[in-house]
């Protein structure tokens, strides 16, 4: 009886850990996403031109 309960607890903890990791990856932005968002905002405000935007976006995509 104890053996089945122990496996059940391991499965429950595994599901909890999996769920936390899943939601963190889905909703917490990565540095790449954050940098790309800043780049898009700067382009939208006119702080950088199209050529600089494309070059920096390419650099960010090459990192990953």
Secondary structure, DSSP 8 states (H G I E B T S, - for coil): -HHHHHHHHHHHHHHHHHHHHHHHHHHS--HHHHHHHHHHHHHHHTSS-HHHHHHHHHHHHHH-
